[in-house]
Amino acid sequence: MTESPVADQAAALRPHAEDAFAEELKALAAADDRPRPERWKLSPWAVATYLLGGELPDGTVISPKYVGPRRIVEVAVTTLATDRALLLLGVPGTAKTWVSEHLAAAVSGDSTLLVQGTAGTAEEAIRYGWNYAQLLAHGPSRDALVPSPVMRAMRDGMTARVEELTRIPADVQDTLITVLSEKTLPIPELGEEVQAVRGFNLIATANDRDRGVNELSSALRRRFNTVVLPLPETAEAEVEIVSRRVDQLGSSLDLPAVPEGFDEIRRVVTVFRELRDGVTTDGRTKVKSPSGTLSTAEAISVVTGGLALAAHFGDGVLRASDVAAGILGAVVRDPAADKVVWQEYLEAVVRERDGWKDFYRACREVTV
């Protein structure tokens, strides 16, 4: 028996942003009396409010989707209101995909026009493909053409997304040059073209660590306005991000509430920040950094895994023993070098820290 779309949406493990936050988007649209670019669902002010959070005149609370400098979001939103494409750049775990999805949801009401970049991404994923049964039977025709997400966004005046742009081969990347400069996509097989209508734009994401993998050509880079998403500036901001995201994930997985594990979240974030920065929070002790990035996204994964352990094999309260194995897995990527870094950090920093004895013991037990 086939389930209805409503049932499918309700059962989705991770609903699209426009579905998960439909009530907030509806409330913003109702309260939004500012000018909207053509085919935008919300004004630039309302899009920024949706991402950064706030309270509407009717008392509706808009939850923050991004915790960071307001100006970054304002520049990103303003870019989408121009003819320049937006490139979100940053190290792994800085919420590039998350911000990209929510921007598309708020601007176009649809975040699904997505091209996932990989080393095997072909031109067809960005331009168009063919239904080969139709092609063989009737030759090139509109009916045989299979539009890409980018083509659909151009045709309908919506926001397309390209994830991990620098993982796409350079010659395929350059397929975007005509799209972004001329706002047209030629279809030589039909002697036609698709011209972008107003409202079309494109958001791409790229990883700082991928520089040199498939560098963007200067011609393509000029078509983007680049916005760098930084790691959280303070421990408090990072704890807030991790807590909020884990709470959202936990609700969909029926895991314990975050507040009961807040102390452990703070300790996970502290460990990640100290190892990432190469110095303890008080600035007194220098520590070696492991090979991994230890991003906010990885902290979210460690805490979510810990909550699952606490729910299914513990008493439902997040404890040091629930996060220890996850931290070890995140830190020790290189079994030789990273293990030494981790053991030195445990003995020199964690062991001597007041109130961390249980954390030290739990980490020592899983570090073999």
C-alpha positions in Angstrom: 0.0 0.0 0.0 1.4 3.4 -1.0 1.5 6.0 1.8 0.2 9.5 1.1 2.6 12.4 0.8 1.4 13.7 4.1 2.2 10.4 5.8 5.6 10.3 4.1 6.4 13.8 5.3 5.4 13.1 8.9 7.6 10.0 8.9 10.6 11.6 7.3 13.7 11.2 9.4 14.9 14.7 8.4 12.3 16.8 6.7 13.3 19.5 4.3 13.7 22.9 5.9 10.6 24.3 4.2 8.6 21.4 5.8 10.2 21.3 9.2 9.8 25.0 9.7 6.6 25.6 7.7 4.8 27.3 10.5 7.7 29.8 11.0 7.8 30.5 7.3 4.1 31.0 7.2 4.1 33.4 10.2 7.0 35.4 8.6 5.2 35.7 5.3 2.0 37.0 7.1 4.0 39.6 9.0 6.3 40.6 6.2 5.3 43.9 4.7 8.7 44.8 3.2 9.5 44.8 -0.5 10.2 41.3 -1.9 12.4 40.6 -5.0 10.4 39.0 -7.8 9.3 35.4 -7.0 10.8 35.5 -3.5 8.6 34.1 -0.8 9.9 36.6 1.8 11.7 39.9 1.8 15.4 40.0 2.5 14.7 41.2 6.0 12.4 38.3 6.7 14.8 35.8 5.2 17.6 37.1 7.6 15.1 36.9 10.5 14.3 33.3 9.6 18.0 32.4 9.7 19.0 34.5 12.7 15.8 34.2 14.8 13.6 36.8 16.4 10.1 37.6 17.7 7.3 38.8 15.4 4.8 41.5 16.4 2.1 38.8 17.0 4.4 37.0 19.5 5.6 34.2 17.2 9.1 33.2 18.1 11.4 32.4 15.1 14.1 30.0 16.1 17.7 30.8 15.0 18.9 28.5 12.3 22.4 30.0 12.3 24.3 31.3 15.3 27.0 33.7 14.1 27.7 37.2 12.9 24.6 38.9 11.6 26.5 40.7 8.8 27.4 37.4 7.3 23.8 36.4 6.8 22.8 39.9 5.6 25.6 39.8 2.9 24.5 36.3 1.9 20.9 37.3 1.5 21.7 40.5 -0.3 23.9 38.6 -2.7 20.9 36.4 -3.7 18.9 39.5 -4.4 21.4 40.6 -7.0 22.6 38.9 -10.2 25.7 37.4 -8.4 25.7 33.8 -7.3 26.6 33.0 -3.7 29.6 30.8 -2.6 29.6 29.7 1.0 33.1 28.8 1.9 34.5 27.4 5.2 36.2 24.5 6.9 34.1 21.3 7.5 31.4 21.6 10.0 30.7 25.4 9.7 27.1 24.8 8.6 27.5 25.6 4.9 25.0 23.1 3.8 22.6 24.0 6.6 22.7 27.7 5.7 22.4 26.9 2.0 19.3 24.8 2.6 17.6 27.4 4.8 18.4 30.2 2.5 16.8 28.3 -0.4 13.8 27.4 1.7 13.2 31.0 2.8 13.8 32.6 -0.6 12.1 30.0 -2.9 10.1 27.8 -0.6 11.9 24.8 -2.0 15.4 23.6 -1.0 15.4 20.5 -3.1 16.8 21.8 -6.4 20.2 20.3 -5.4 23.3 19.1 -7.3 25.6 17.1 -5.0 29.1 17.6 -6.1 31.5 14.6 -6.3 34.5 13.6 -8.3 32.0 11.7 -10.6 29.6 14.6 -11.1 28.9 14.8 -14.9 27.9 17.8 -17.0 24.4 16.4 -17.2 23.9 17.0 -13.5 24.3 20.7 -14.0 22.9 21.1 -17.6 20.4 18.4 -18.6 20.2 14.8 -19.6 18.1 12.6 -21.8 15.4 10.0 -21.4 17.2 7.5 -23.7 14.0 5.5 -24.5 12.4 8.7 -25.8 15.6 9.7 -27.5 16.0 6.5 -29.4 12.4 6.3 -30.4 11.8 9.9 -31.4 15.2 11.7 -31.5 16.0 14.8 -29.5 12.9 16.6 -28.3 11.5 18.5 -25.4 9.8 15.3 -24.2 13.1 13.4 -24.2 15.0 16.1 -22.3 15.5 15.6 -18.6 16.2 19.0 -16.9 18.8 19.4 -14.2 18.0 21.1 -10.9 19.8 24.2 -12.2 17.7 24.2 -15.4 14.5 23.9 -13.4 15.6 26.8 -11.2 16.4 28.9 -14.2 13.0 28.1 -15.8 10.9 28.7 -12.7 12.9 31.6 -11.1 14.0 29.7 -8.1 17.2 29.0 -6.1 19.4 26.1 -7.1 22.1 24.6 -4.8 25.4 23.0 -5.7 27.1 21.2 -2.8 30.9 20.7 -2.6 31.6 22.7 -5.8 35.4 22.1 -5.5 34.9 18.3 -5.6 33.4 18.6 -9.1 35.9 18.2 -12.0 37.1 21.6 -13.3 35.7 21.1 -16.8 32.2 20.3 -15.3 32.5 23.3 -12.9 32.9 25.6 -15.9 29.5 24.5 -17.2 28.2 27.1 -14.8 30.0 30.0 -16.4 27.4 30.6 -19.1 24.6 30.0 -16.7 25.9 32.6 -14.2 27.2 35.2 -16.6 24.7 35.1 -19.5 21.8 33.6 -17.4 21.1 31.2 -20.2 21.6 27.5 -20.8 22.0 26.5 -24.5 20.4 23.2 -25.8 22.3 22.8 -29.1 20.6 19.5 -29.8 17.3 21.3 -30.1 18.7 24.7 -31.3 17.1 26.3 -28.3 18.1 27.7 -24.9 16.6 28.1 -21.5 16.8 31.7 -20.2 16.7 32.3 -16.5 13.7 34.3 -15.3 13.8 36.8 -12.5 14.1 35.1 -9.1 16.8 32.7 -10.3 20.0 32.4 -8.4 22.5 29.8 -7.3 24.1 28.9 -3.9 27.3 26.8 -3.9 29.3 25.5 -1.0 32.9 24.7 -0.9 35.3 23.3 1.7 38.4 25.2 2.7 40.2 21.9 3.1 39.6 21.1 -0.5 41.7 23.9 -1.9 43.9 22.4 -4.6 41.5 19.5 -5.3 39.6 21.1 -8.1 40.3 24.9 -7.8 37.7 27.2 -9.3 38.8 28.9 -12.4 39.2 32.6 -12.2 36.4 33.0 -14.7 34.0 31.0 -12.5 35.1 32.5 -9.2 34.3 36.0 -10.6 30.7 34.9 -11.0 30.4 34.3 -7.2 30.3 36.5 -4.2 32.2 34.5 -1.6 31.0 34.5 2.0 33.2 32.7 4.5 31.4 31.0 7.4 33.7 30.9 10.4 33.9 28.5 13.3 32.0 29.8 16.4 33.9 32.6 18.0 33.2 31.6 21.6 32.6 28.4 23.6 29.2 29.7 24.6 28.1 30.1 21.0 29.3 26.7 20.1 27.6 25.1 23.1 24.4 26.8 22.0 24.7 25.5 18.4 25.4 22.0 19.5 22.6 22.0 22.1 20.0 23.4 19.7 20.9 21.0 16.9 21.1 18.0 19.1 17.8 18.8 20.5 16.3 19.0 17.0 17.8 15.7 16.1 16.9 14.1 19.4 13.3 15.0 19.0 13.1 13.1 15.7 14.9 10.1 17.2 13.0 10.1 20.5 16.2 10.7 22.5 16.4 12.2 26.0 16.1 16.0 26.3 19.4 18.0 25.9 19.2 20.0 29.2 19.9 16.8 31.3 23.2 16.4 29.4 24.2 20.1 29.2 27.4 19.6 31.3 28.6 16.9 29.0 27.9 19.0 25.9 30.0 21.8 27.4 32.9 19.3 28.1 32.8 17.9 24.5 32.9 21.4 23.1 35.7 22.4 25.4 37.8 19.4 24.4 37.2 20.0 20.7 38.0 23.8 21.0 41.2 23.2 23.0 42.5 20.5 20.6 41.5 22.6 17.6 43.1 25.8 18.9 46.2 24.1 20.3 45.9 25.8 23.7 43.7 25.3 26.8 40.8 27.6 27.5 42.7 29.5 30.2 45.6 30.0 27.8 48.1 28.4 30.2 48.9 25.1 28.5 49.7 24.5 24.8 48.5 21.2 23.4 49.1 19.4 20.1 46.3 19.4 17.5 45.2 16.1 15.9 44.9 15.7 12.1 41.1 16.0 12.0 39.1 19.2 12.0 37.0 18.6 15.2 34.2 20.8 13.9 31.0 21.8 15.4 29.2 19.2 13.2 31.4 16.5 14.7 30.6 17.6 18.2 26.9 17.4 17.3 27.5 13.8 16.1 29.4 12.8 19.3 26.6 14.2 21.5 23.8 12.7 19.5 25.5 9.3 19.6 26.0 9.7 23.4 22.3 10.5 23.9 21.4 7.3 21.9 23.7 5.3 24.2 22.2 6.9 27.3 18.6 6.2 26.0 19.1 2.6 25.0 21.8 1.3 27.3 21.8 3.7 30.3 19.4 5.6 32.5 18.5 8.3 29.9 21.0 10.9 31.3 24.0 11.8 29.2 27.2 11.0 31.1 30.9 11.0 30.3 30.9 7.3 29.6 28.4 7.9 26.8 30.5 10.5 24.9 34.0 9.1 25.5 34.0 6.6 22.6 32.6 9.2 20.2 35.3 11.7 21.2 38.0 9.1 20.7 36.7 8.3 17.3 36.5 12.0 16.3 40.0 12.8 17.6 42.0 9.7 16.6 41.8 9.7 12.8 45.5 8.7 12.4 45.9 5.7 14.7 49.6 6.5 15.3 50.0 10.3 15.5 46.6 11.2 16.8 46.6 8.6 19.5 49.7 10.2 21.0 48.2 13.6 20.8 45.0 12.4 22.6 46.9 10.5 25.3 49.1 13.5 26.0 46.0 15.8 26.2 44.3 13.4 28.6 47.3 13.2 31.0 48.4 16.8 30.9 45.0 18.6 30.8 42.0 16.4 31.5 43.5 14.5 34.4 44.4 17.7 36.3 41.1 19.6 35.7 38.8 20.0 38.7 35.5 18.1 38.3 36.6 16.1 35.3 37.7 12.9 37.1 34.7 10.9 35.7 35.5 12.2 32.2 39.1 11.3 32.5 38.3 7.7 33.7 35.7 7.2 30.9 38.2 8.4 28.2 41.0 6.3 29.6 38.8 3.2 29.6 38.1 3.5 25.8 41.7 4.5 24.9 43.5 1.3 24.5 
